Amino acid sequence: MNKKYTILIVDDKFENLQYLDKILKNEEYDIRATPDSMMALKAAKLNEPDLILLDIKMPEIDGYELCKLFKKEENLKEIPIIFISALDNIEDKVRAFEEGGVDYITKPFEPKEILARVKTQLDIYKSKKTIKNLLNQQDLFVKKIMHEMNTPVSIISLNTELIEQKNGPSKQIEAIKASTKTLSSIYGDLSYKIKKENREYKITQINLLNFISSRVMFFDELANTKDIHISLEYSQDIDVFINKYELERIIDNTISNAIKYSKESSEIIIFFGIENEKTIITVQDFGIGLEDKNLIFDAYYQQSNKKIGLGLGLNIVKEICDKYAIEIEVTSEKGVGTTFTFGIDAITKKEL
């Protein structure tokens, strides 16, 4: 049996409360009605409604102010509020939406209109709650995957190093190490997505030559599986001010993306320097090119000819670049290659 929706009606006119109660009860809604604004707020806190019908012109606290109070409560702020009023001017309607209302119904009430608008907003609210629950479940699922993934990856990495020390390097070991690096990079992306809202990312001074050199070395085995040479060029030694982990996500995802779309036995060129008072970092590959530059930063996007990975990497790159106002330019030509250019404004220690 489907749960009854609870509707809270707030109107200082008893005849309006009785009329709305009669209309909505015929649809088997659970109706709670009050002419008192503060009583409505207390009632909603004790027993959350699924929708609120709220009059505007009321004594002591008007509908606009009461709407603000509802929206300040953490457990009530997502509940849809439909304003009901005899006021029919555009200014009042606009303000109603600005204060957080989802709809506006003018008096005198038309029963069919009331029922249709209420049903629409309840359907939307139900859909939003379903999506929120699915996202919460997805969040828990990803956290469980991360937990289960971290230990095996660490064990594989450690034992591969021990085997290599004992037996010497081989193509097979290099392939295992490359795959482990791919898993580590995916783990890093998932970790950032899950923890970014609750984690503090402190800005530090980072030497680009040392940092990018270390990331090139990290991806050495992965590049070797396709016989790709990664070269690092620079016009001058530069320090940047950014969170180290977030810069790692930018550089790692751009390099791994370049390797993924590069042709066998090709080259990737990484360059950094100063241009027009900006720190410029470019990553250029000579691969298959991009199908659609406008979609590459969308979450879960994957090109049809390379459906590997989670499709989160470049979405994370864009999020971090937006956070630091880093300009991104992407040029690509099918069958020729792709270049990512990052323009970072100079930040001094005094600004940290």
KOLMI-369839 format. One record per residue (C-alpha): residue number from 1; residue in three letters; y, z, x. Coordinates in steps of 0.02 Angstrom, whole numbers, plus 50000, padded with zeros to 5 digits. Layout:
! residues N
(NUM, "ALA", (Y, Z, X))
...
This chain:
! residues 352
(1, "MET", (50000, 50000, 50000))
(2, "ASN", (50172, 49951, 50068))
(3, "LYS", (50293, 50092, 50107))
(4, "LYS", (50439, 50109, 49987))
(5, "TYR", (50608, 50072, 50065))
(6, "THR", (50733, 50215, 50052))
(7, "ILE", (50911, 50167, 50005))
(8, "LEU", (51057, 50289, 50019))
(9, "ILE", (51203, 50251, 49902))
(10, "VAL", (51373, 50331, 49938))
(11, "ASP", (51508, 50307, 49806))
(12, "ASP", (51632, 50432, 49731))
(13, "LYS", (51612, 50356, 49556))
(14, "PHE", (51461, 50425, 49462))
(15, "GLU", (51452, 50272, 49349))
(16, "ASN", (51431, 50160, 49502))
(17, "LEU", (51293, 50272, 49571))
(18, "GLN", (51201, 50268, 49404))
(19, "TYR", (51221, 50079, 49387))
(20, "LEU", (51158, 50042, 49564))
(21, "ASP", (51017, 50168, 49544))
(22, "LYS", (50959, 50080, 49385))
(23, "ILE", (50964, 49906, 49466))
(24, "LEU", (50873, 49956, 49625))
(25, "LYS", (50744, 50074, 49548))
(26, "ASN", (50675, 49928, 49449))
(27, "GLU", (50624, 49855, 49618))
(28, "GLU", (50533, 50017, 49660))
(29, "TYR", (50653, 50070, 49798))
(30, "ASP", (50667, 50255, 49836))
(31, "ILE", (50848, 50290, 49791))
(32, "ARG", (50956, 50433, 49853))
(33, "ALA", (51135, 50439, 49791))
(34, "THR", (51286, 50550, 49823))
(35, "PRO", (51474, 50546, 49794))
(36, "ASP", (51503, 50660, 49945))
(37, "SER", (51529, 50577, 50115))
(38, "MET", (51479, 50725, 50224))
(39, "MET", (51329, 50763, 50113))
(40, "ALA", (51275, 50582, 50139))
(41, "LEU", (51285, 50603, 50328))
(42, "LYS", (51184, 50765, 50324))
(43, "ALA", (51054, 50688, 50209))
(44, "ALA", (51035, 50536, 50322))
(45, "LYS", (51010, 50647, 50475))
(46, "LEU", (50873, 50745, 50387))
(47, "ASN", (50785, 50595, 50312))
(48, "GLU", (50831, 50425, 50383))
(49, "PRO", (50859, 50290, 50251))
(50, "ASP", (50813, 50109, 50279))
(51, "LEU", (50979, 50046, 50211))
(52, "ILE", (51148, 50119, 50159))
(53, "LEU", (51260, 50056, 50020))
(54, "LEU", (51433, 50124, 50061))
(55, "ASP", (51592, 50123, 49958))
(56, "ILE", (51758, 50104, 50052))
(57, "LYS", (51888, 50196, 49947))
(58, "MET", (51831, 50377, 49940))
(59, "PRO", (51927, 50543, 49951))
(60, "GLU", (51932, 50643, 50115))
(61, "ILE", (51830, 50520, 50219))
(62, "ASP", (51835, 50335, 50175))
(63, "GLY", (51690, 50215, 50200))
(64, "TYR", (51756, 50148, 50365))
(65, "GLU", (51764, 50320, 50445))
(66, "LEU", (51595, 50370, 50374))
(67, "CYS", (51520, 50210, 50445))
(68, "LYS", (51586, 50261, 50617))
(69, "LEU", (51503, 50431, 50598))
(70, "PHE", (51337, 50349, 50552))
(71, "LYS", (51349, 50235, 50704))
(72, "LYS", (51381, 50383, 50821))
(73, "GLU", (51212, 50459, 50777))
(74, "GLU", (51075, 50392, 50891))
(75, "ASN", (50941, 50389, 50756))
(76, "LEU", (51057, 50311, 50625))
(77, "LYS", (51156, 50181, 50721))
(78, "GLU", (51033, 50038, 50688))
(79, "ILE", (51021, 50068, 50500))
(80, "PRO", (51103, 49923, 50406))
(81, "ILE", (51259, 49968, 50305))
(82, "ILE", (51317, 49860, 50161))
(83, "PHE", (51495, 49897, 50106))
(84, "ILE", (51526, 49898, 49918))
(85, "SER", (51706, 49890, 49861))
(86, "ALA", (51831, 49827, 49732))
(87, "LEU", (51939, 49772, 49880))
(88, "ASP", (51923, 49584, 49894))
(89, "ASN", (52049, 49537, 50029))
(90, "ILE", (51997, 49459, 50193))
(91, "GLU", (52070, 49601, 50299))
(92, "ASP", (51955, 49731, 50220))
(93, "LYS", (51804, 49619, 50236))
(94, "VAL", (51839, 49584, 50420))
(95, "ARG", (51865, 49770, 50456))
(96, "ALA", (51702, 49811, 50368))
(97, "PHE", (51607, 49698, 50488))
(98, "GLU", (51707, 49762, 50638))
(99, "GLU", (51657, 49941, 50595))
(100, "GLY", (51474, 49894, 50595))
(101, "GLY", (51435, 49835, 50420))
(102, "VAL", (51305, 49698, 50398))
(103, "ASP", (51366, 49637, 50227))
(104, "TYR", (51503, 49661, 50097))
(105, "ILE", (51482, 49660, 49908))
(106, "THR", (51631, 49661, 49792))
(107, "LYS", (51642, 49749, 49625))
(108, "PRO", (51604, 49721, 49482))
(109, "PHE", (51423, 49711, 49536))
(110, "GLU", (51309, 49568, 49491))
(111, "PRO", (51129, 49635, 49483))
(112, "LYS", (51049, 49476, 49555))
(113, "GLU", (51173, 49473, 49698))
(114, "ILE", (51144, 49657, 49738))
(115, "LEU", (50955, 49634, 49740))
(116, "ALA", (50962, 49476, 49845))
(117, "ARG", (51079, 49549, 49976))
(118, "VAL", (50984, 49713, 49987))
(119, "LYS", (50817, 49623, 50005))
(120, "THR", (50888, 49509, 50141))
(121, "GLN", (50955, 49654, 50245))
(122, "LEU", (50795, 49756, 50224))
(123, "ASP", (50692, 49606, 50282))
(124, "ILE", (50805, 49587, 50435))
(125, "TYR", (50794, 49773, 50471))
(126, "LYS", (50605, 49770, 50456))
(127, "SER", (50596, 49621, 50575))
(128, "LYS", (50709, 49708, 50702))
(129, "LYS", (50600, 49865, 50696))
(130, "THR", (50444, 49760, 50721))
(131, "ILE", (50522, 49671, 50870))
(132, "LYS", (50580, 49838, 50944))
(133, "ASN", (50405, 49911, 50926))
(134, "LEU", (50328, 49757, 51007))
(135, "LEU", (50451, 49768, 51152))
(136, "ASN", (50409, 49953, 51175))
(137, "GLN", (50224, 49911, 51176))
(138, "GLN", (50257, 49770, 51299))
(139, "ASP", (50355, 49891, 51409))
(140, "LEU", (50209, 50014, 51411))
(141, "PHE", (50086, 49873, 51443))
(142, "VAL", (50186, 49808, 51591))
(143, "LYS", (50202, 49983, 51663))
(144, "LYS", (50012, 50004, 51650))
(145, "ILE", (49985, 49835, 51734))
(146, "MET", (50102, 49886, 51875))
(147, "HIS", (50011, 50051, 51899))
(148, "GLU", (49840, 49966, 51899))
(149, "MET", (49902, 49826, 52013))
(150, "ASN", (49986, 49927, 52150))
(151, "THR", (49834, 50015, 52222))
(152, "PRO", (49718, 49862, 52235))
(153, "VAL", (49856, 49759, 52316))
(154, "SER", (49887, 49897, 52445))
(155, "ILE", (49699, 49911, 52481))
(156, "ILE", (49681, 49721, 52501))
(157, "SER", (49831, 49714, 52616))
(158, "LEU", (49772, 49858, 52725))
(159, "ASN", (49593, 49796, 52741))
(160, "THR", (49649, 49618, 52777))
(161, "GLU", (49752, 49684, 52924))
(162, "LEU", (49602, 49783, 52988))
(163, "ILE", (49486, 49632, 52974))
(164, "GLU", (49613, 49523, 53065))
(165, "GLN", (49629, 49651, 53206))
(166, "LYS", (49440, 49656, 53223))
(167, "ASN", (49397, 49470, 53206))
(168, "GLY", (49560, 49384, 53247))
(169, "PRO", (49665, 49269, 53135))
(170, "SER", (49587, 49137, 53024))
(171, "LYS", (49639, 49021, 52882))
(172, "GLN", (49542, 49125, 52759))
(173, "ILE", (49632, 49286, 52808))
(174, "GLU", (49799, 49196, 52805))
(175, "ALA", (49762, 49135, 52628))
(176, "ILE", (49719, 49313, 52572))
(177, "LYS", (49879, 49379, 52650))
(178, "ALA", (49981, 49242, 52566))
(179, "SER", (49907, 49283, 52396))
(180, "THR", (49943, 49468, 52425))
(181, "LYS", (50124, 49426, 52463))
(182, "THR", (50135, 49328, 52300))
(183, "LEU", (50066, 49478, 52204))
(184, "SER", (50188, 49593, 52294))
(185, "SER", (50333, 49482, 52245))
(186, "ILE", (50275, 49480, 52062))
(187, "TYR", (50258, 49670, 52070))
(188, "GLY", (50437, 49680, 52135))
(189, "ASP", (50501, 49575, 51990))
(190, "LEU", (50408, 49679, 51860))
(191, "SER", (50469, 49840, 51940))
(192, "TYR", (50650, 49780, 51934))
(193, "LYS", (50636, 49726, 51752))
(194, "ILE", (50562, 49892, 51699))
(195, "LYS", (50669, 50010, 51803))
(196, "LYS", (50839, 49923, 51812))
(197, "GLU", (50917, 50023, 51669))
(198, "ASN", (50868, 50194, 51737))
(199, "ARG", (50875, 50166, 51924))
(200, "GLU", (51031, 50186, 52031))
(201, "TYR", (51059, 50039, 52148))
(202, "LYS", (51172, 50099, 52288))
(203, "ILE", (51273, 49970, 52383))
(204, "THR", (51248, 49969, 52572))
(205, "GLN", (51305, 49863, 52718))
(206, "ILE", (51172, 49732, 52761))
(207, "ASN", (51165, 49616, 52910))
(208, "LEU", (51115, 49446, 52841))
(209, "LEU", (51033, 49382, 53000))
(210, "ASN", (50916, 49530, 53013))
(211, "PHE", (50884, 49539, 52826))
(212, "ILE", (50848, 49355, 52792))
(213, "SER", (50744, 49342, 52951))
(214, "SER", (50633, 49484, 52887))
(215, "ARG", (50612, 49397, 52718))
(216, "VAL", (50566, 49232, 52803))
(217, "MET", (50433, 49325, 52903))
(218, "PHE", (50370, 49405, 52741))
(219, "PHE", (50336, 49232, 52667))
(220, "ASP", (50267, 49157, 52827))
(221, "GLU", (50083, 49158, 52771))
(222, "LEU", (50128, 49086, 52600))
(223, "ALA", (50226, 48944, 52681))
(224, "ASN", (50085, 48911, 52803))
(225, "THR", (49961, 48880, 52661))
(226, "LYS", (50061, 48722, 52623))
(227, "ASP", (50107, 48688, 52805))
(228, "ILE", (50291, 48718, 52764))
(229, "HIS", (50413, 48763, 52902))
(230, "ILE", (50556, 48881, 52855))
(231, "SER", (50708, 48866, 52969))
(232, "LEU", (50855, 48986, 52969))
(233, "GLU", (51027, 48925, 53020))
(234, "TYR", (51195, 49013, 53019))
(235, "SER", (51374, 48981, 53073))
(236, "GLN", (51416, 49162, 53112))
(237, "ASP", (51340, 49335, 53102))
(238, "ILE", (51390, 49415, 52936))
(239, "ASP", (51369, 49581, 52847))
(240, "VAL", (51370, 49591, 52657))
(241, "PHE", (51388, 49740, 52542))
(242, "ILE", (51257, 49744, 52406))
(243, "ASN", (51104, 49844, 52358))
(244, "LYS", (50963, 49801, 52477))
(245, "TYR", (50827, 49794, 52344))
(246, "GLU", (50931, 49681, 52232))
(247, "LEU", (50971, 49564, 52377))
(248, "GLU", (50785, 49560, 52414))
(249, "ARG", (50750, 49503, 52236))
(250, "ILE", (50878, 49362, 52254))
(251, "ILE", (50815, 49301, 52423))
(252, "ASP", (50629, 49326, 52389))
(253, "ASN", (50631, 49236, 52223))
(254, "THR", (50732, 49091, 52291))
(255, "ILE", (50619, 49070, 52443))
(256, "SER", (50457, 49087, 52343))
(257, "ASN", (50526, 48962, 52217))
(258, "ALA", (50566, 48841, 52358))
(259, "ILE", (50390, 48858, 52428))
(260, "LYS", (50313, 48833, 52255))
(261, "TYR", (50405, 48669, 52225))
(262, "SER", (50400, 48602, 52403))
(263, "LYS", (50287, 48461, 52456))
(264, "GLU", (50147, 48489, 52582))
(265, "SER", (50203, 48484, 52765))
(266, "SER", (50388, 48488, 52719))
(267, "GLU", (50533, 48600, 52769))
(268, "ILE", (50642, 48734, 52690))
(269, "ILE", (50814, 48761, 52766))
(270, "ILE", (50906, 48925, 52741))
(271, "PHE", (51088, 48934, 52794))
(272, "PHE", (51225, 49064, 52784))
(273, "GLY", (51406, 49065, 52838))
(274, "ILE", (51585, 49081, 52778))
(275, "GLU", (51664, 48946, 52670))
(276, "ASN", (51831, 48964, 52577))
(277, "GLU", (51832, 49153, 52611))
(278, "LYS", (51661, 49173, 52530))
(279, "THR", (51495, 49215, 52608))
(280, "ILE", (51384, 49067, 52570))
(281, "ILE", (51193, 49071, 52569))
(282, "THR", (51098, 48910, 52536))
(283, "VAL", (50911, 48881, 52516))
(284, "GLN", (50863, 48698, 52522))
(285, "ASP", (50691, 48623, 52493))
(286, "PHE", (50629, 48444, 52499))
(287, "GLY", (50510, 48457, 52354))
(288, "ILE", (50479, 48387, 52181))
(289, "GLY", (50647, 48438, 52107))
(290, "LEU", (50685, 48524, 51942))
(291, "GLU", (50648, 48458, 51768))
(292, "ASP", (50797, 48544, 51686))
(293, "LYS", (50928, 48642, 51784))
(294, "ASN", (50994, 48718, 51622))
(295, "LEU", (50831, 48809, 51585))
(296, "ILE", (50780, 48878, 51754))
(297, "PHE", (50866, 49046, 51730))
(298, "ASP", (50787, 49078, 51560))
(299, "ALA", (50657, 49216, 51556))
(300, "TYR", (50477, 49153, 51561))
(301, "TYR", (50530, 48971, 51590))
(302, "GLN", (50403, 48869, 51690))
(303, "GLN", (50406, 48686, 51735))
(304, "SER", (50266, 48587, 51654))
(305, "ASN", (50201, 48530, 51823))
(306, "LYS", (50199, 48703, 51902))
(307, "LYS", (50143, 48831, 51773))
(308, "ILE", (50112, 48973, 51895))
(309, "GLY", (50192, 49144, 51907))
(310, "LEU", (50276, 49236, 51764))
(311, "GLY", (50436, 49136, 51753))
(312, "LEU", (50541, 49294, 51780))
(313, "GLY", (50601, 49267, 51959))
(314, "LEU", (50753, 49158, 51932))
(315, "ASN", (50800, 49253, 51774))
(316, "ILE", (50810, 49410, 51881))
(317, "VAL", (50911, 49315, 52013))
(318, "LYS", (51037, 49266, 51879))
(319, "GLU", (51049, 49444, 51811))
(320, "ILE", (51086, 49515, 51984))
(321, "CYS", (51210, 49377, 52027))
(322, "ASP", (51303, 49408, 51863))
(323, "LYS", (51309, 49594, 51904))
(324, "TYR", (51392, 49563, 52073))
(325, "ALA", (51494, 49410, 52016))
(326, "ILE", (51397, 49301, 52138))
(327, "GLU", (51423, 49117, 52102))
(328, "ILE", (51265, 49010, 52089))
(329, "GLU", (51264, 48822, 52112))
(330, "VAL", (51104, 48723, 52091))
(331, "THR", (51087, 48541, 52142))
(332, "SER", (50923, 48450, 52118))
(333, "GLU", (50853, 48275, 52119))
(334, "LYS", (50679, 48230, 52060))
(335, "GLY", (50565, 48188, 52205))
(336, "VAL", (50699, 48232, 52332))
(337, "GLY", (50723, 48421, 52323))
(338, "THR", (50830, 48566, 52265))
(339, "THR", (50968, 48671, 52341))
(340, "PHE", (51022, 48843, 52281))
(341, "THR", (51194, 48900, 52342))
(342, "PHE", (51256, 49079, 52321))
(343, "GLY", (51440, 49121, 52344))
(344, "ILE", (51475, 49305, 52376))
(345, "ASP", (51653, 49373, 52374))
(346, "ALA", (51697, 49480, 52524))
(347, "ILE", (51682, 49667, 52492))
(348, "THR", (51746, 49795, 52616))
(349, "LYS", (51682, 49969, 52650))
(350, "LYS", (51837, 50040, 52565))
(351, "GLU", (51783, 49963, 52400))
(352, "LEU", (51612, 50045, 52398))
